[in-house]
């Protein structure tokens, strides 16, 4: 495979953790004609990308190389760049142990070719591009003082940085930092396999533009987790285009009931309701909590979206009204405040399809009885998707947001295992986890989504999709909703994307341009 710019991606990609990547590497080495063949391929890929990224005939390419195989990749790249007439300088860290055989061979070949190599971790003043070849898959613990100094030197440059395989100091499996700092690269060339840590937690912020070369090795089609591309959204749009649209009516598109929006937080429920409507649900009702009158005034629903209907709060507790709401797809908790707790037991007991967000999650975290009721839903044949951000997940796990962020995949799976639900753990590289399902990491989205109400839009959109396909696997719908939500932000290269505008951007993707 040639070097490929990875994102945005239409295809889904398998992701392999450290153990699996090491296994794939060992299998590939067993088929190579020489011990250095795989490293030569990696060094060649790095040199090719470096030549494409560096300004032509301007300045020096500086390589910061560690004592292991990632450093060997860098040394081969340095040799190839030097042989192509490019000014290169290498800073090579000495290891405490004997270098791996392939890395030692790469050093000998670089020295024989006349590459300038020093053991001082300092970039030349005319550096136009730096290459981070310190650790790669490397260590999963805090870097040594020498490696830390190399990371600091790379981060102190004014020139762009290309990281080989992974930015040094970034955990390959979790996307957390293994020490106090990690290289903050403008480009990252993943080699042989794609690792989960590149795409979640701090990964995207430290990787910059992501590139991939499989080094001619075909990995298994199923990894430890999955990177979500745009193929699910394309499939939904193709299915919608092929359907008999003339037979549709609002009753065939499903109903959504949004429960939340306590005083002072009405906007959260309105955004969720607008999103459900824009996703394609046939009828969307908003139950705004603690309304001052039984039948709220029309402008208490959403005066800017008169299509939305009001559902009186009092009807949630009326036995005779149970059938009017329990069969709908329920989105519960957006802006619910403390008022959501009094209705949550009923909702958990009866809602056929339930998206739990925000204050509903906080209420479950505080009430053992509600937690038990949530866990019982699966055995009763009732489906649930939780959509926590890291702090809400931490409350449910009796943990901390820092601990959740340190292992986002593990935290999402822990929620699934404990509460018998599907889970979307929001954040950079949102995690979708489910019962007996391979965890997925969403590849779309950017910092423009870090705005108030963005999560309410996601919950409502999921509800709108689910209403239309009531029998679909909620895990698959959660993956679709996540990607769709992030894809709407891709055209926003700077500044915030306000949540009400996000709804309209998502709506435009029903018939938007073909996804690449």
C-alpha positions in Angstrom: 0.0 0.0 0.0 1.2 3.5 -0.8 1.2 6.2 1.9 -2.4 7.2 2.5 -3.8 10.3 4.1 -6.2 8.8 6.5 -8.8 11.4 7.5 -11.5 12.0 6.6 -12.1 8.4 5.7 -15.1 6.8 4.0 -14.0 3.3 5.0 -13.9 1.8 8.5 -10.5 0.7 9.6 -9.4 -2.1 12.1 -7.4 -0.8 15.0 -4.8 -2.9 16.8 -3.5 -2.4 20.3 0.2 -2.9 21.3 -0.1 -6.7 21.9 -1.8 -7.3 18.5 0.6 -4.9 16.7 3.6 -6.7 18.1 2.1 -10.0 17.0 1.5 -8.8 13.5 5.0 -7.4 13.4 6.5 -10.7 14.5 4.5 -12.6 11.9 5.6 -10.1 9.2 9.3 -10.4 10.2 9.1 -14.2 9.9 8.2 -13.8 6.2 10.9 -11.2 5.4 14.0 -12.1 3.5 16.2 -10.3 6.0 15.8 -8.9 9.6 16.0 -5.4 8.3 13.5 -5.6 5.5 10.5 -4.3 7.4 12.6 -1.5 8.9 13.8 -0.5 5.5 10.2 -0.3 4.3 9.4 1.9 7.3 12.4 4.2 6.7 11.6 4.5 3.0 8.0 5.5 3.8 9.2 8.1 6.3 11.8 9.5 3.9 9.1 9.8 1.1 6.7 11.6 3.3 9.4 13.9 4.7 10.4 14.9 1.2 6.8 15.7 0.4 6.4 17.8 3.5 9.7 19.6 3.7 10.3 22.8 1.7 12.5 22.0 -1.3 16.2 23.0 -0.8 15.4 25.0 2.3 17.0 24.1 5.6 17.9 20.9 7.4 15.7 17.9 8.3 16.5 17.0 11.9 15.8 13.5 13.2 15.5 12.8 16.9 16.1 9.1 17.2 15.8 6.8 20.1 17.9 3.7 20.8 15.2 1.2 19.7 13.5 0.1 16.4 11.7 3.5 16.0 15.1 5.1 16.1 16.2 2.6 13.5 13.3 3.6 11.2 14.5 7.2 11.6 18.2 6.3 10.8 17.1 4.6 7.6 15.0 7.6 6.6 18.1 9.8 7.4 20.3 7.7 5.2 17.8 7.8 2.3 17.3 11.5 2.6 21.0 12.1 2.7 21.5 10.0 -0.4 18.9 12.2 -2.2 21.0 15.2 -1.5 19.0 16.6 1.4 20.8 18.1 4.4 20.0 15.9 7.4 21.2 15.9 11.0 20.5 13.1 13.5 20.5 13.3 17.3 20.7 9.7 18.6 20.0 8.8 22.2 22.2 6.1 23.6 20.3 3.2 25.2 21.0 1.5 28.5 20.9 -1.9 26.8 22.2 -3.3 23.6 20.3 -1.9 20.6 18.1 -4.4 18.6 19.9 -6.0 15.8 17.9 -4.2 13.0 18.4 -0.8 14.7 22.1 -1.5 15.1 22.3 -2.4 11.4 20.5 0.8 10.5 23.0 2.9 12.5 25.9 1.2 10.8 24.5 1.8 7.3 23.8 5.5 8.2 27.3 6.0 9.4 28.7 4.3 6.3 26.7 6.6 4.1 28.1 9.7 5.9 25.0 10.8 7.8 25.9 13.5 10.4 25.1 11.9 13.8 25.5 13.4 17.2 24.4 12.4 20.7 23.3 15.9 21.6 19.5 16.4 21.5 19.5 19.8 19.8 18.0 20.8 16.5 20.1 22.8 14.0 19.1 26.4 13.8 17.9 26.1 10.1 15.6 23.1 10.8 12.8 23.1 8.3 11.3 19.7 9.4 11.9 17.5 12.4 11.2 13.8 12.6 10.2 12.2 15.9 11.7 8.7 16.0 12.2 8.5 19.7 9.7 5.9 20.8 7.0 4.9 18.3 5.1 1.9 19.8 7.9 2.0 22.4 7.2 2.5 26.1 3.8 2.6 27.8 5.3 4.1 30.9 6.7 7.6 31.6 9.7 8.4 29.3 13.2 8.4 30.7 14.7 11.9 31.4 16.7 11.6 28.1 13.6 10.8 26.1 11.7 13.6 28.0 14.4 16.0 27.0 14.0 14.9 23.3 10.2 15.5 23.5 10.8 19.0 25.0 13.3 19.8 22.2 10.8 18.7 19.5 8.0 20.6 21.1 10.1 23.7 21.3 10.7 23.9 17.6 9.2 26.5 15.3 9.4 23.9 12.4 6.8 21.3 11.8 7.2 17.8 13.3 6.6 14.4 11.7 6.1 11.6 14.2 6.9 8.1 13.1 4.2 5.5 14.1 3.1 7.5 17.2 4.0 10.8 18.8 6.5 9.9 21.5 4.9 9.9 24.9 1.4 9.0 23.6 0.1 5.7 24.9 -0.7 3.6 21.8 -3.8 1.9 23.3 -5.5 4.7 25.2 -4.4 8.0 23.7 -3.3 9.2 27.1 0.1 10.6 27.9 2.6 8.2 29.4 4.4 11.0 31.2 4.1 14.7 31.7 4.3 15.5 28.0 4.2 14.0 24.5 5.4 15.2 21.2 2.8 17.6 19.6 3.3 16.7 15.9 1.9 18.4 12.8 2.0 15.1 11.0 2.0 11.4 12.1 2.9 8.5 9.9 1.4 5.3 11.3 3.3 2.2 10.3 2.2 -1.4 9.8 -1.0 -1.0 11.9 -3.3 1.7 13.2 -3.4 2.0 16.9 -6.4 3.1 19.0 -4.5 5.8 20.8 -4.0 7.8 17.6 -7.7 8.5 17.5 -9.0 9.2 21.0 -8.1 11.0 24.1 -5.1 13.3 23.4 -4.3 11.4 20.2 -5.8 13.7 17.6 -4.4 16.8 19.3 -0.9 15.3 19.3 -0.9 13.6 15.8 -1.9 16.5 13.6 -2.5 15.2 10.0 -2.6 11.4 10.0 -0.9 9.2 7.3 -0.7 5.4 7.1 1.6 2.9 5.4 0.9 -0.8 6.1 4.5 -1.6 4.8 3.0 -4.2 2.5 1.7 -6.3 5.3 -2.0 -7.3 5.2 -3.4 -7.4 8.7 -6.5 -9.2 9.9 -9.8 -7.5 8.8 -11.0 -7.4 12.5 -8.8 -5.7 15.1 -9.2 -4.9 18.8 -11.4 -2.0 18.0 -12.8 -0.2 14.9 -12.3 3.3 13.5 -15.6 4.6 12.1 -15.5 6.1 8.7 -18.3 7.5 6.6 -19.6 4.3 5.1 -22.5 4.0 7.6 -23.7 7.5 6.6 -23.4 6.7 2.9 -25.4 3.5 3.4 -28.2 5.3 5.3 -28.4 7.9 2.5 -28.4 5.2 -0.2 -31.1 3.3 1.6 -33.2 6.5 1.9 -32.8 7.3 -1.8 -33.8 3.8 -2.8 -36.9 3.7 -0.6 -40.4 4.3 -1.9 -40.6 7.9 -0.6 -44.2 8.3 -1.9 -45.4 5.7 0.7 -43.9 7.6 3.7 -46.0 9.7 6.1 -45.3 11.1 9.5 -46.8 8.1 11.2 -44.4 5.7 9.4 -41.3 7.7 10.6 -41.7 7.0 14.3 -42.2 9.3 17.3 -39.7 10.8 19.7 -40.4 12.2 23.1 -37.8 14.4 24.7 -38.0 14.7 28.5 -36.0 17.5 30.1 -35.6 21.2 29.8 -36.2 22.3 33.4 -36.5 26.1 34.0 -33.3 27.8 33.0 -32.3 24.8 30.8 -35.2 24.7 28.3 -32.7 25.1 25.4 -31.2 21.7 26.0 -34.5 19.9 25.4 -35.4 22.1 22.5 -32.1 21.4 20.8 -32.5 17.6 21.3 -36.1 17.9 19.9 -35.0 19.9 16.9 -32.3 17.4 16.2 -34.7 14.4 16.4 -37.0 16.3 13.9 -34.1 17.1 11.6 -32.9 13.5 11.7 -36.2 12.4 10.2 -38.5 11.4 13.0 -42.2 11.7 12.0 -43.5 13.4 15.2 -41.4 14.9 18.0 -42.8 15.9 21.4 -41.1 17.9 24.1 -42.0 17.4 27.7 -40.5 20.4 29.4 -40.3 19.8 33.1 -41.7 22.0 35.9 -43.8 24.0 33.5 -45.9 26.7 35.3 -49.2 25.3 33.9 -50.5 21.9 32.9 -50.9 22.8 29.3 -47.8 24.9 28.6 -48.1 28.0 26.4 -47.2 27.4 22.8 -44.0 29.4 23.1 -43.0 27.1 26.0 -42.2 24.3 23.5 -40.1 26.0 20.8 -41.5 29.1 19.0 -38.9 28.8 16.3 -39.9 25.3 15.5 -43.7 25.1 15.5 -43.5 21.5 14.2 -42.5 20.4 17.7 -45.4 19.3 20.0 -45.8 19.7 23.7 -46.3 16.7 26.0 -47.7 17.6 29.5 -45.4 16.5 32.3 -48.4 15.3 34.3 -49.1 12.6 31.8 -45.8 10.8 32.5 -47.3 9.5 35.8 -50.8 8.8 34.6 -51.4 5.0 34.2 -53.9 5.7 31.5 -51.4 7.7 29.5 -48.6 5.0 29.6 -49.3 3.7 26.1 -49.1 7.3 24.7 -45.4 7.6 25.5 -43.8 4.3 26.3 -43.8 3.1 22.7 -42.1 6.3 21.5 -38.3 6.6 21.4 -37.5 8.5 24.6 -34.6 11.0 24.9 -34.3 11.7 28.6 -32.2 14.1 30.6 -31.2 17.0 28.4 -31.4 20.0 30.7 -33.5 18.0 33.2 -31.9 19.3 36.3 -33.1 17.8 39.6 -36.6 17.6 38.2 -35.8 14.6 36.0 -35.3 12.2 39.0 -39.0 12.0 39.9 -39.9 10.6 36.5 -36.9 8.4 35.9 -38.2 5.3 37.6 -41.2 5.3 35.4 -39.2 6.0 32.3 -36.7 3.2 33.1 -39.5 0.7 33.7 -41.5 1.3 30.6 -39.6 3.1 27.8 -39.1 0.6 24.9 -36.2 2.6 23.4 -34.3 5.0 25.7 -31.5 7.5 25.2 -30.2 8.6 28.6 -28.2 11.8 28.7 -27.0 14.6 31.0 -29.0 15.0 34.2 -30.7 11.6 33.8 -27.2 10.0 34.0 -26.4 12.1 37.1 -29.6 11.0 38.7 -28.8 7.3 38.1 -25.3 7.8 39.5 -26.8 9.2 42.8 -29.6 6.7 43.3 -28.8 3.0 43.7 -32.5 2.0 43.1 -32.4 3.8 39.7 -29.1 2.1 38.9 -30.6 -1.3 39.6 -33.6 -0.5 37.5 -31.4 0.6 34.6 -29.5 -2.7 34.8 -32.7 -4.6 34.7 -33.9 -3.1 31.4 -31.9 -5.5 29.2 -33.5 -8.6 30.8 -36.9 -7.1 30.3 -36.1 -6.7 26.6 -35.8 -2.9 26.8 -33.0 -1.1 24.9 -30.9 1.7 26.3 -28.1 3.9 25.0 -26.2 6.1 27.5 -24.4 9.2 26.1 -22.1 10.5 28.9 -19.3 13.0 28.7 -16.2 12.0 30.7 -17.4 13.6 34.0 -20.8 11.9 33.8 -19.1 8.6 33.0 -16.9 9.1 36.0 -19.9 9.6 38.3 -21.5 6.4 37.0 -18.2 4.5 37.5 -17.5 6.1 41.0 -14.2 7.3 39.5 -12.8 10.6 38.2 -12.8 12.3 34.8 -9.0 11.9 34.7 -9.2 8.2 35.2 -11.9 7.9 32.4 -9.7 9.9 30.0 -6.7 7.8 30.9 -8.5 4.7 29.3 -11.5 5.8 27.4 -12.2 2.5 25.7 -11.8 0.7 29.0 -14.2 3.2 30.8 -16.8 2.8 28.1 -16.7 -0.9 28.2 -16.9 -0.9 32.0 -20.1 1.1 31.8 -21.5 -1.4 29.3 -20.6 -4.4 31.4 -21.9 -2.8 34.6 -25.2 -1.3 33.3 -26.0 -3.7 30.4 -26.4 -0.8 28.0 -24.9 0.6 24.8 -22.6 3.6 25.5 -21.4 6.6 23.6 -18.5 8.1 25.7 -18.3 11.6 24.1 -15.1 13.5 23.6 -12.2 13.6 21.1 -12.6 10.3 19.4 -16.0 9.3 20.9 -16.1 5.7 22.0 -19.1 3.6 21.1 -19.2 0.4 23.2 -21.9 -2.3 23.4 -22.7 -5.7 24.7 -20.7 -8.4 22.8 -19.6 -5.8 20.3 -16.2 -4.6 19.2 -15.6 -1.0 20.5 -15.6 1.7 17.9 -13.9 5.1 17.8 -15.5 7.9 15.8 -13.1 9.5 13.3 -15.2 12.6 12.5 -15.5 15.9 14.3 -13.2 18.6 15.6 -12.9 21.2 18.3 -15.8 23.2 16.8 -18.1 20.8 18.6 -16.9 21.9 22.0 -19.9 24.1 22.5 -22.9 24.1 24.8 -25.7 22.0 23.5 -23.6 19.9 21.1 -24.3 16.8 23.2 -28.0 17.5 23.4 -28.0 17.5 19.6 -26.3 14.1 19.4 -28.8 12.6 21.9 -31.7 14.0 19.9 -30.3 12.9 16.6 -29.8 9.4 17.8 -33.4 9.4 19.0 -34.6 10.6 15.6 -32.7 7.8 13.8 -33.9 5.2 16.2 -37.5 6.2 15.9 -37.3 5.6 12.1 -35.8 2.1 12.6 -37.2 0.8 15.8 -35.9 -2.7 15.3 -32.4 -1.7 14.3 -29.4 -2.5 16.5 -28.9 0.5 18.7 -25.2 0.1 18.7 -25.1 0.5 14.9 -27.4 3.6 15.2 -25.1 5.0 17.9 -22.2 4.7 15.5 -24.1 6.3 12.7 -25.3 9.2 14.9 -21.7 9.8 16.2 -20.2 10.0 12.7 -23.0 12.1 11.3 -22.6 14.5 14.3 -18.9 14.9 13.7 -19.1 15.1 9.9 -21.3 18.2 10.2 -18.4 20.0 11.8 -15.7 19.1 9.3 -16.2 22.3 7.3 -15.8 24.4 10.4 -12.0 24.9 10.4 -11.9 27.5 13.2 -14.2 28.9 15.8 -17.2 27.3 17.5 -20.1 25.6 15.8 -23.2 26.7 17.7 -25.6 23.9 18.5 -28.6 25.2 16.7 -26.5 25.7 13.6 -25.1 22.2 14.1 -28.6 20.8 13.7 -29.0 22.5 10.3 -25.5 21.3 9.2 -26.5 17.7 10.1 -29.8 18.1 8.3 -27.9 19.2 5.2 -26.0 15.9 5.2 -29.1 14.0 4.3 -28.5 14.9 0.7 -25.0 16.4 0.9 -22.0 15.7 -1.4 -20.6 12.2 -1.7 -18.3 11.4 1.2 -14.7 10.7 0.3 
